[in-house]
Amino acid sequence: MSAAQVPASIFRAYDIRGVVGETLDAKIAHWIGRAVASEARERGVTRLVVGRDGRHSSAELAAAVAAGMNAAGCDVVDIGQAPTPVMYFATHELGTGSGIAVTGSHNPPAYNGMKVMVAGDTLSGAAITGLYERIRDGRLAAGSGEVAQRPDIVERYIERIAGDIRPQRPLHVVLDAGNGVAGAVAPRLFEALGCRVEALYCEVDGDFPNHHPDPAEPRNLEALIERVRASGADLGLAFDGDGDRLGVVDAAGKVIWPDRQLMLYARDVLRRRPGEPVVYDVKCSMHLARVIAAAGGEPRMSRTGHSLIKATLRESGAPLAGEMSGHTFFAERWYGFDDGLYTGARLVEILAADGRSSAAVFAELPEGVATPELKVAVEEGEQAALMDALVAEAQRRFTDAAIHTIDGVRVEWPDGWGLVRASNTTPVLVVRFEADDEAGLARIRAAFQELLDAVRPGLAIPA
């Protein structure tokens, strides 16, 4: 395969992602590995980490990535099958700051992809597109390198976390990995923290036979809720397909969405880091900013996207960041990358220090009436034009509200808010609403449906 046959479409906003056998295969992965290593060499890096998730295609793709890196003159540290956060950890532990996690994340089984770090930066946007342009233009280094196997990195990851986080009492925790790669590590980690662990769908299976490994979708948490209630567990934790996102169910079986989780983490972190910023994305609750401010922190809203949030965290020096999709970033006592397993460990530490049930702890946090993320399907490639029209129409229409256009359009009234933004990973518009009561929620939802109707009749917000 020539470089000209590498498709531009797989180079997305936050990562590389395609359909195996159609837009992504071992030959394409080889070119990508060579491009990433070429970029790394220009930044003075000659050794990179490669890890992979549990999808059926991941081993072959990871081997091709490593071969491409070698062909660019870089050595490779292969950590084997491991969650994406373990790859990030390895780049810190081994001092490379660079690597690729071969993972399709939460996408259907036919997909796979890559998350890329170079010289400490998680690539996104123009940096991802730049890899394609490097391949297209032939700006590729040449040389040779070796591959070293380091399966011990997973154990070092567990030891590092268990050595720092020491819960004051053992908790009974149900873990649901949705048959993603987190299932190979999470039970061992939480047992090392002294938890009584019930493993649910923790066998790694690239077909995801039980439910999709995406805790942002309420239906994917139904089995976890049922098990937590039936077993009387203190807590339920759900991980996405590559382990960098976390879903939480409290002892009563209630889903605690990530923006409310972040309230608890912010209160804890700001006790030790008062006055510092806490970063959150535009999809988060209006109550989160108030909790951060009341805890002595500086609320800082950011665009959505794990790479973008991570960049904002680094630029601001914030000790904590998070987004509604479940990516949480601890730079206090940890390295600042998104890690669902580590976030779960910090949550266990916080709850174990409190004598009350997790349901009682979360009940103290403010909560409006809110929808989860709702997705409106559109045609591939039309999101940008639709959003331009929606922003213009919102500014004309909502003269009685505060409007934020940092990422899509967020319209805020005294009693609630609504958001519509373009997904950067799939051809959908993402909408979310929150209000003080059901009547307010219905009013805001109706206002946004009218907004969509004005721009494109037939775009219906899901029930």
N, C-alpha and C positions, 0 to 999 in steps of 0.2 A: 504493500500500500504506500502511495506517495503522500507527502504532506498535504497536497491539494485535496485529498479525499477526507481529511479530518473535518467533520461538520462544525460550523460556527455555532449551531443552535444549542450544543451541549454546554457551552460556556455561559453559565447563568450569573445572576447577581451575587450570590453568596458562595457558590460552589460549582462543580462540574457534574452534570447529571444527564443520563440518556437511557435509552432502551437497549438492553443487551442484545447483540446480534443485529441490530438495526442502526443505531447511531453511536454505539459504544461496543468495542471489542478489544481483544488483546493488542492488536496492531495499533489501534488508536491510543490505548493506554500507554504503549511504549513511547509514542510521540509525546504524550503529555508528560510522562516521567522525564524524558530528555529535556523538554521545555522548562519544567520546574527546576531541574538541576542546573540548567543553563542560567536561569534567573538567579539561583542561589550562588553560583560561582561568581557572578558579577557583583554580588554583595559580600563576597569573601567567605562563603560557606562551601565546604567540600564533603560534608557528611550529612545525610538526611535519614529520617526515620520513616519506615513504611509499616502501617498496620492495616487490618481489614476486619470487616464485620462478618456475619454468618451467612450471607447470601451465597447461593450456589456458585455464582460467577466470581466471587470476590478473590478466591485464591489465585485463579488464573490471571485476573486483572492485576492483582498486587505483584505477582511475579513479573509481569510485563512492565509495570511501572518501575520496579527495581532495576530491570535490565536496561530500560531507557535512561535511568539515572546513571548507571554504570557507563553507558555509551557516551554520556556527557562528561565523564571524568570524575564522577562523585562516588564515594563509598556509601553503602546503605546499611542501616541497622534495621533488621526485620524483626518486629516484635510479635508477629503472628496474628492470630485471631484475638481481637481485643476491642473494647469500646473506644470510640473516638477520643474521649477524654484521657484515656491511657496513652494514646499517641501524643496528645498535647503534653501530658506529664513527662513522657519520655524525652521530648524535645528540651524540656527544662532539666531533667535529671541527667541527661547525657550532654547537655551544653550545645546542642545543634541549633536550636531555635527554628528548625525547619523539618518538614515532613509532609506526608500524605496519608490520610485515612481513606482507604477504599471503602465506600459505604453508600448505599442508597437511602440512608436515613429512614424516614417513615414512608417512603414511596412504595407502591405495589411491587410484588416480587420480580416482575419483568425489568425493573429499573436497577441501575447501579450508578455510582458516581464517585466523586472525590472531594474531600475537604483539604485545603492546602495551606500550609504555613511556610513562610520564607523569612528567615532572619528575624523571627519574633512577631511577624505580622501575619494575621489570618487574611488571606487574599479575598477580595470582593470587588465588585464593580469593574472599574477600568483595569485593575490588576489581574482579574480573571480573564477579561477580554484580551489583555496583553499577552497572555500565554498562547491564545489562538493566533494572534498576530505574529508572535515569535515563530511559531511553527510555519505559518503561511509564508513568512518572509525568509525562512531559512536561517534565522539568527540563533543557531544552535551550537553549543560547544561540543567538542569531540574529545574522546579520551578513553580511559578504562577505569574500572573500579571493582571493589569487592563487596560481597554481601556477608554480613555477620548476623547470626541468629541470636536473638536475645529474648527468649520466652520468660525469663525471670523478671522482666519489667512489671508484669502484672502483680507479682508478689511484692515487689518494692513499692508499688502504688498502694496496695492494701496496707503494708507496714507503715508507710508514711502517714496515711490518714489515721490508722488506729493508734499510732504513736502520739498524735496530737489531740484527737477527739476522744475523750474518756467520759462517757455518759455517767451521771451520778446514780442511775438505777437502770436495771434492764427493762427494755420495752419489748412487747410482743408485736412484731411487725410482719405484715403480709407483703410480699414483693411480687409484682406482676411485670414480667419483662416482655410479654407478648411474643415470646419465642425469638426475640432479638438478641443481639450479642451481649447485652448487659446481663442476661441470665447466667452467663458463664462466670461472672465476677461478683454481682451484687450479693448473693447469699453468703459467699465467703467473707465479703467485707462487713456485712452487718452482723454476722456471727462473731467476727473479730472485735466488733464494738460491744459485744456482750448481749446482743439482742436474741430473743427467741424468734426464729425465722420460720415463716411458712412460705414456701416457694410456689408460685402460681405461674405456669407457662414459662418456666425458666430454662427449659430445654431449647437449645439453639436450633432453629429450623427455618431455613430460608423461604419455605412456603407459607409461613405464618398461619398455621392451620386453625388457630383458635379465635383470634381477633387481630385486627391490624395494630401494629405497635406504634400508636399515636395517641398519647394521653390528652391531647387537646380536643379530641372528639369524645363527647360524653358517652356514646354507646360503647366505646372501648374500655370504659371503666366499670361497666355493669358487673362483670364477674368479680372484680376486686371489691366492689361495694358489698356484694352478696357474701363473699368470704370473710370480710372484716366483721360484718354484722353477725354471721353465724359462729365465728370463732371467738368473738369478744376481744379482738385484737386492739391494741392501743393506736394503731396507725396502719394505713395502707399506702404503699409507694408504687407508682407505675412509671416505667421507663419507655422512651421511644426506641426505635430500631437500632440506633447506634449509641444510646446511653448518654447523650448530652442534654436531654430534656427530662423533666420530672413532673409527674402528676401526683396529687396527694388526696387521700380520703381520710377523714378524721374517724374517731372511734365510734361515732354515731352513723357512719356511712355517708356523710356529706362530702361532696367534692369541694375541695378548697382550691380555687383557681389561683394561678401563679401570682396575680397582682396582690391577692390577699396574703399569700405566703410571704411575698416580699415585704409586706408591712411588718411581719414578725421578725424577719431577718434584719430589716432596717433598724428596728428598735434595739435588737441585740448588738449589732455592729456599732451603732452610734453611741452606745454606752461607753465604748472604748475609743471611738473616733468621732467625738462631738464636733459639730460645725462643718463636717465634710459633705460633699455632694453624694447623692444616691441617684443613679441613672435608671430611667424606666422608659418604655416605649409608648407611643401614642395610643395604643390599645388598652392601656391600664386604667384602673378605676380613678375617678376624681378624688376618692377618699385617700388614695395612696400618697399623693402630694401633701395632704393635710397631716397624715400620720408622720411622714418624714419630717416635716417642719416642726410638729409638736415634739418630736424626739430630739430636736436640736440639729437636724440636718438640712441640707440644701436640696430641694427637689429639682431634678434636671430632666426634662423631657427630651427624648431622642427619636430618631427614625427607627422603624422596625427593621430587624435583621440581625442575626447573631454576630456577623462580622462588623456591622456598623456600631452595634452596642459595645462590642469589645474595643473598638477604636475610640469611641467616646469615653469609655472608662479609662483607657490609658492616657488620653489627652487631658482629662480632667483630674486625674489622680484619685478618682473615687475609690472607696474601699469595697463598693458593692454596686451591682447593676442587675437588671432583670427585664424580661419582656413577657408579654401575655402568653406567648406560645410555650413557655416553660423553660426557656434558657435562662439560667441564673449564673452570675459571675461573682465569685468572691475573690477580691484582691487582698483582703485582710486574712492573714494566716494561710493563704493559698495563692495560686499563681495568676488569677484573673481570667482564666478561660471558663467556658461554659461546661458544666459537669453535673449531670443529674445524680450520679452516685454520691459525689461529694456533698452536693446540696442536701440530699436525703440524710447524710450523716450529720450535717450541721443542724438539721431539723430535729433529729433524734436527740442531739446534745441539748438543744433548747428545751424540748419537751420533757426530757428526763430531769432537768433542773427544776421543773415546776411540778408540784405535787398533784395538780389537777389533771383531769383527762384532757386529751387533745381537743375534744369537742368543746370543753369549757374554755380552753385557752383561745381557740380561734373565735369563739362566740363573743369575746370581748372586743374583737377588731370590728371597726365600722364596716357596714355592708349595705350597698344599695340594692335595688332590683335591677338585674343585668341579664343580658343575653350572653351566650358564648359567642365565639367567632362564627359568623354566618357567611356563607360563600355563595356569590352570585356568578354563575358560569357565563363567560363571554368568549368571543372568538380569539384564538391565539394571535397575539400581536396587537390587539386593539385596545389594550388596557390604557396605554399612555394617552391616546387621543380622547378616550372616554373620561379619564381623570381631568384632563385640561378643561373639558366641557363642564364637568361636575363642579370643579373649583369655581369657574366663572359664574355658573348658575347659582351656587351656594352664596357667593358674595353678593349677588344681586338680590337673592331671595331672603336671606337670614340677616336682616339689618338690626334685629333686636338681640343678637347673640355675639359672643366672642368666637372668632374663627381662627383656627391654626392650620397652616398649610405646610408644616415641616415634612409631612409624609401623608399624601392624600389630603382630605379635608376633615377636620374635627371641629364640630360646632358645639359650643358650650352655652347652656342656659343656667340660671341659678339652681335649678332642681335636677339637672342631668345633662347628658351630652350624647352625641351620635358621631360615628366615624365611618367614612368610606375611603378605602385606599386600594391600590392595585397590588395584588400579590406579585412578588418577584420570582416565584418558583413555579406557579401554575397559572393557567388562563382563567383567573377568577378575580372578582372584586370582593374584598373582605369588608364586612360591615359589623359593627358592634354598637350596642346601646346600653346606657345605664341611666337610672333615675332614682329619685327618692321613693317613688311608689309606682304601682302598676299603671295608674292613670297617666302619670308623667311618661312612663316608658312607652305606652301606647301612642301618646301624642308625638313623641320624638320619632318613633318608628314610622308613623304615618307621614310625618314631615319628610323623612328621608325617602320613603317610597314615592312621594310626590316629586322629590328631587330627581330620582332615577327616571320616573315617567317623563319628566320634562326634557331630559336629555336623550333617552332611548326607551320608548314605550316597549313594554314586554319584559323588562328586567325586573323580575319579582324577587323580593327579599324572602328567603325561606321561612316557614313557620317555626 
